[in-house]
Amino acid sequence: MKFNFLAKSLVVTFIIILLASCDKDYNQLGADIVGNDHYGLDSLSSDVVAYNQALGPVQTNNLPTNLLGYYNNPVFGKTKASFLTQVTLAVYQPTFYHVDASKIDSVYLYVPYFSRVLATDTDSGNSTFQLDSIQGANKIKLSIFECTKPIENFDPNQGFTQQQRYYSDQQSDFDPFLGNGGIRLNDTSDASENDQFEFKSNQIIYYKNKADGTPGTPGVDAVRERANPGMFVNLNKNYFYNKIFNTPASNRYNADGFKNYFRGLYFKVDNTTDSPDQGALARMNFSQGRIYIVYKDDTSATDVTQVKKTLILNLSGNSINFYNNNFNSTYTTAVSNPNTTSGDEKLYLKGGSGSMAVIKLFGGYPNGTSSELNDFRSKNILINDASLSFYIDKTAMASTTEPNRIYLYDLTNHRPIIDYFYDSSTSTSTKYNKFIHGGIIKKKSGDAKGYVYKVRITNYLRSLVKNGNVTNVKDTTNVRLGLVVTENILNASSAYLKSPFNYLEINPLSGMLENKSSKYIPVMSVINPLGTVLYGTNSNVPDDKKIKLEVYYTKPD
């Protein structure tokens, strides 16, 4: 009998070691990373309660990446995302020998998109690319303005003692503060750079100038430089001449002075007139963006020969993302009226300033008083695997893009659960690291759409079972769990909610229900524009789609 128990344990241990040692590329979404074959282990399940929670405006200043564009999600509704950033000089105190004689040849802005190379032509050297993190394929209206309202480092309402927070709904606070007489800076007659802007996958190629100094011609003149696909727009030369060159040198002396003088650029998005109901939305890293001012100036203080030079401005410093949402009534009704007792029939997880799910295990009872947990303890079992499976409503999600991953976390203490820290598994793409803990979408063979997300909570459950009446040890409390979409699970930091939401939780010491407040949301959910619809825990949910805690265990004979 003891040999049977030992054999089962050795098999499970071997599988775990083998999985943790693998370094596979899980870009093929839906690969069943840890199989469902539990080699004859005993199993049991436990009901779960899960319900929707609307989030409202979220903190969006200084995000790791940002959203820009306009997208009408068929499940959730419309979102317009605009962006505001400070601008810095790459080199302060630049020398202009003869400002009056200086002439700007061109001013252009370049921000690379997330993309990957598909192929490179060995003869021409040109490459083709596939864009990543773009939703929709229609055009948008893009207007770039100077913003004259500062982005504060510290909150003036708190005596400048606390970091300033900005939220996704504060666009109207900055709209009245447009510089240059309210005229946009991308004012070229080429509509593809403003009124008909499109996120293109084309490689950007710069050609060498002709002998007379005029711009080179594609296919005629030699290639000077190639750049990955990105936002490429020409900006008003006269504006930048007056703003950067024709101004006292003190405005260009250091970073603080320059940011106070040139307070920022505002990338404002709207729908195009010929496509009012659909556009495109991109996730972008604006910190990699640059403005290039190509100009001619004297060679030196004593040599008046004009030579070409380049001044660079970085899109760096404080930034804010604005989200303007017009959600569908079906979605807003579902997330605004949750059933906190038996759970909701459908769970709507929506990134940005959208929604999440709140999850209660074991009826939400404290660890020491949960009859189910006490039953686990009385069985004297060894928990080999425990997981939550979240089944996708494939009908609802049939016509929209699904998020690659969801993230389960400790809502009570706004931190990852213990399984997150135990999992050191890696992949060639960091988005799929911690694949044993999971949350990655799974697809059946031959199906382009996902059917389930599975999250392993083995160590969390082990801790609950082992430490039934311990109140001073980390990760031993049956806390409320939060479930959100995520962009990258490796970033577990949080952003503030403008309006914290309340939920009920039983105090483990008094045994009484208490009102708790959650004022945070995982930041990686804030920058994810996608959403998904999952089956919940309400009695209307088919039993094979309902969220359950599945536990596989061995028991000494």
QUICOR-V754883 format. One record per residue. SS is DSSP state (@ for helix, = for strand, . for the rest). BURIAL is I if it has 24 or more other C-alpha atoms within 12 Angstrom, else O. Layout:
# QUICOR-V754883
ss=SS burial=BURIAL
ss=SS burial=BURIAL
This chain:
# QUICOR-V754883
ss=. burial=O
ss=@ burial=O
ss=@ burial=O
ss=@ burial=O
ss=@ burial=O
ss=@ burial=O
ss=@ burial=O
ss=@ burial=I
ss=@ burial=I
ss=@ burial=O
ss=@ burial=O
ss=@ burial=I
ss=@ burial=O
ss=@ burial=O
ss=@ burial=O
ss=@ burial=I
ss=@ burial=O
ss=@ burial=O
ss=@ burial=I
ss=@ burial=I
ss=@ burial=O
ss=. burial=O
ss== burial=O
ss== burial=O
ss=. burial=O
ss=. burial=I
ss=. burial=O
ss=. burial=O
ss=. burial=I
ss=. burial=I
ss=. burial=I
ss=. burial=I
ss=. burial=I
ss=. burial=I
ss=. burial=O
ss=. burial=O
ss=. burial=O
ss=. burial=I
ss=. burial=O
ss=. burial=O
ss=. burial=I
ss== burial=I
ss== burial=I
ss== burial=O
ss== burial=I
ss== burial=I
ss== burial=I
ss== burial=I
ss== burial=I
ss== burial=I
ss== burial=I
ss== burial=I
ss== burial=I
ss== burial=I
ss=. burial=I
ss=. burial=I
ss=. burial=I
ss== burial=I
ss== burial=I
ss=. burial=I
ss== burial=I
ss=. burial=I
ss=. burial=I
ss=. burial=I
ss=. burial=I
ss== burial=I
ss== burial=I
ss== burial=I
ss== burial=I
ss== burial=I
ss== burial=I
ss== burial=I
ss== burial=I
ss=. burial=I
ss=. burial=I
ss=. burial=I
ss== burial=I
ss== burial=I
ss== burial=I
ss== burial=I
ss== burial=I
ss== burial=I
ss== burial=I
ss== burial=I
ss== burial=I
ss=. burial=I
ss=. burial=I
ss== burial=I
ss== burial=I
ss=. burial=I
ss=. burial=O
ss=. burial=I
ss=. burial=O
ss=. burial=I
ss=. burial=O
ss=. burial=I
ss=. burial=O
ss=. burial=O
ss=@ burial=I
ss=@ burial=O
ss=@ burial=O
ss=. burial=I
ss== burial=I
ss== burial=I
ss== burial=I
ss== burial=I
ss== burial=I
ss== burial=I
ss== burial=I
ss== burial=I
ss== burial=I
ss== burial=I
ss== burial=I
ss=. burial=I
ss== burial=I
ss== burial=O
ss== burial=O
ss== burial=O
ss== burial=O
ss== burial=O
ss=. burial=O
ss=. burial=O
ss=. burial=O
ss=. burial=O
ss=. burial=O
ss=. burial=I
ss== burial=I
ss== burial=I
ss== burial=I
ss== burial=O
ss== burial=I
ss=. burial=O
ss=. burial=I
ss== burial=I
ss== burial=I
ss=. burial=I
ss=. burial=O
ss=. burial=I
ss=. burial=I
ss== burial=I
ss== burial=I
ss== burial=I
ss== burial=I
ss== burial=I
ss== burial=I
ss== burial=I
ss== burial=I
ss=. burial=I
ss=. burial=I
ss=. burial=I
ss=. burial=I
ss=. burial=I
ss=. burial=I
ss== burial=O
ss=. burial=O
ss=@ burial=O
ss=@ burial=O
ss=@ burial=O
ss=. burial=O
ss=. burial=O
ss=. burial=O
ss=. burial=O
ss== burial=O
ss=. burial=I
ss=. burial=I
ss=. burial=I
ss== burial=I
ss=. burial=I
ss=. burial=I
ss=. burial=I
ss=@ burial=I
ss=@ burial=O
ss=@ burial=O
ss=@ burial=I
ss=@ burial=I
ss=. burial=O
ss=. burial=I
ss== burial=I
ss=. burial=I
ss=@ burial=O
ss=@ burial=O
ss=@ burial=O
ss=. burial=O
ss=. burial=I
ss=. burial=I
ss=. burial=I
ss=. burial=I
ss=. burial=I
ss=. burial=O
ss=. burial=O
ss=@ burial=O
ss=@ burial=I
ss=@ burial=I
ss=. burial=I
ss=. burial=I
ss=. burial=I
ss== burial=I
ss=. burial=I
ss=. burial=I
ss=. burial=I
ss=. burial=I
ss=. burial=I
ss=. burial=I
ss== burial=I
ss== burial=I
ss== burial=O
ss== burial=O
ss=. burial=O
ss=. burial=O
ss=. burial=O
ss=. burial=O
ss=. burial=O
ss=. burial=O
ss=. burial=O
ss=. burial=O
ss=. burial=O
ss=. burial=O
ss=. burial=O
ss=. burial=O
ss=. burial=O
ss=. burial=O
ss=. burial=O
ss== burial=O
ss== burial=O
ss== burial=O
ss== burial=O
ss== burial=I
ss=. burial=I
ss=. burial=I
ss== burial=I
ss== burial=I
ss== burial=I
ss== burial=I
ss== burial=I
ss=. burial=I
ss=. burial=I
ss=@ burial=I
ss=@ burial=O
ss=@ burial=I
ss=@ burial=I
ss=@ burial=I
ss=@ burial=O
ss=@ burial=I
ss=@ burial=I
ss=@ burial=I
ss=. burial=O
ss=. burial=O
ss=. burial=O
ss=@ burial=O
ss=@ burial=O
ss=@ burial=I
ss=@ burial=I
ss=. burial=O
ss=. burial=O
ss=@ burial=I
ss=@ burial=O
ss=@ burial=O
ss=@ burial=I
ss=@ burial=I
ss=@ burial=I
ss=@ burial=I
ss=. burial=I
ss=. burial=I
ss=. burial=I
ss== burial=I
ss== burial=I
ss== burial=I
ss== burial=I
ss== burial=I
ss== burial=I
ss== burial=I
ss== burial=I
ss=. burial=O
ss=. burial=O
ss== burial=O
ss=. burial=O
ss=. burial=I
ss=. burial=I
ss=. burial=I
ss=. burial=I
ss== burial=I
ss== burial=I
ss== burial=I
ss== burial=I
ss=. burial=I
ss=@ burial=I
ss=@ burial=I
ss=@ burial=I
ss=. burial=I
ss== burial=I
ss== burial=I
ss== burial=I
ss== burial=I
ss== burial=I
ss== burial=I
ss== burial=I
ss== burial=I
ss== burial=O
ss=. burial=O
ss=. burial=O
ss=. burial=O
ss=. burial=O
ss=. burial=O
ss=. burial=O
ss=. burial=O
ss== burial=O
ss== burial=O
ss== burial=O
ss== burial=I
ss== burial=I
ss== burial=I
ss== burial=I
ss== burial=I
ss== burial=I
ss=. burial=I
ss=. burial=I
ss=. burial=I
ss=. burial=I
ss== burial=I
ss== burial=I
ss== burial=I
ss== burial=I
ss== burial=I
ss== burial=I
ss== burial=I
ss== burial=I
ss== burial=I
ss=. burial=O
ss=@ burial=O
ss=@ burial=O
ss=@ burial=I
ss=@ burial=I
ss=@ burial=O
ss=@ burial=I
ss=@ burial=I
ss=@ burial=I
ss=. burial=O
ss=. burial=I
ss=. burial=I
ss=. burial=I
ss=. burial=I
ss=. burial=I
ss=. burial=I
ss=. burial=I
ss=. burial=I
ss== burial=I
ss== burial=I
ss== burial=I
ss== burial=I
ss== burial=I
ss=. burial=I
ss=. burial=I
ss=. burial=I
ss=. burial=I
ss== burial=I
ss== burial=I
ss== burial=I
ss== burial=I
ss== burial=I
ss== burial=I
ss== burial=I
ss=@ burial=I
ss=@ burial=I
ss=@ burial=I
ss=. burial=I
ss=. burial=I
ss=@ burial=I
ss=@ burial=I
ss=@ burial=I
ss=. burial=I
ss=@ burial=O
ss=@ burial=I
ss=@ burial=I
ss=@ burial=O
ss=@ burial=O
ss=@ burial=I
ss=@ burial=I
ss=@ burial=O
ss=. burial=O
ss=. burial=O
ss== burial=I
ss== burial=I
ss== burial=I
ss== burial=I
ss== burial=I
ss== burial=I
ss== burial=I
ss== burial=I
ss== burial=I
ss== burial=I
ss== burial=I
ss== burial=I
ss=. burial=I
ss=. burial=I
ss=. burial=O
ss=. burial=I
ss=. burial=I
ss=. burial=O
ss=. burial=O
ss=. burial=I
ss=. burial=I
ss=. burial=I
ss=. burial=I
ss=. burial=I
ss== burial=I
ss== burial=I
ss== burial=I
ss== burial=I
ss== burial=I
ss== burial=I
ss=. burial=I
ss=. burial=I
ss=. burial=I
ss=. burial=I
ss== burial=I
ss== burial=I
ss=. burial=I
ss=@ burial=I
ss=@ burial=I
ss=@ burial=I
ss=@ burial=O
ss=@ burial=O
ss=. burial=I
ss=. burial=I
ss=. burial=I
ss== burial=I
ss== burial=I
ss=. burial=O
ss=. burial=O
ss=@ burial=O
ss=@ burial=I
ss=@ burial=I
ss=. burial=I
ss=. burial=I
ss=. burial=I
ss=. burial=I
ss=. burial=I
ss== burial=I
ss== burial=I
ss== burial=I
ss== burial=I
ss== burial=I
ss== burial=I
ss=. burial=O
ss=. burial=O
ss=. burial=O
ss=. burial=O
ss=. burial=O
ss=. burial=I
ss== burial=I
ss== burial=I
ss== burial=I
ss== burial=I
ss== burial=I
ss== burial=I
ss== burial=I
ss=. burial=I
ss=@ burial=I
ss=@ burial=I
ss=@ burial=I
ss=@ burial=I
ss=@ burial=I
ss=@ burial=I
ss=@ burial=I
ss=@ burial=I
ss=@ burial=I
ss=. burial=I
ss=. burial=I
ss=. burial=O
ss=. burial=O
ss=. burial=O
ss=. burial=O
ss=. burial=O
ss=. burial=O
ss=. burial=I
ss=. burial=I
ss=. burial=I
ss=. burial=I
ss=. burial=I
ss=. burial=I
ss== burial=I
ss== burial=I
ss== burial=I
ss== burial=I
ss== burial=I
ss=. burial=I
ss=. burial=I
ss=. burial=I
ss=. burial=I
ss=. burial=I
ss=. burial=I
ss=. burial=I
ss=. burial=O
ss== burial=I
ss== burial=I
ss== burial=I
ss== burial=I
ss== burial=O
ss== burial=O
ss== burial=O
ss== burial=I
ss== burial=O
ss== burial=I
ss== burial=I
ss== burial=I
ss== burial=I
ss=. burial=I
ss=. burial=I
ss=. burial=O
ss=. burial=O
ss=. burial=O
ss=. burial=O
ss== burial=O
ss== burial=O
ss== burial=O
ss== burial=O
ss== burial=O
ss== burial=I
ss== burial=I
ss== burial=I
ss== burial=I
ss== burial=I
ss=@ burial=I
ss=@ burial=I
ss=@ burial=I
ss=@ burial=I
ss=. burial=I
ss=. burial=I
ss=. burial=I
ss=. burial=I
ss== burial=I
ss== burial=I
ss== burial=I
ss== burial=I
ss== burial=I
ss=. burial=I
ss=. burial=I
ss=. burial=I
ss=. burial=O
ss=. burial=O
ss=. burial=I
ss=. burial=O
ss=. burial=O
ss=. burial=O
ss=. burial=I
ss=. burial=I
ss=. burial=I
ss== burial=I
ss== burial=I
ss== burial=I
ss== burial=I
ss== burial=I
ss== burial=I
ss== burial=I
ss== burial=I
ss=. burial=O
ss=. burial=O
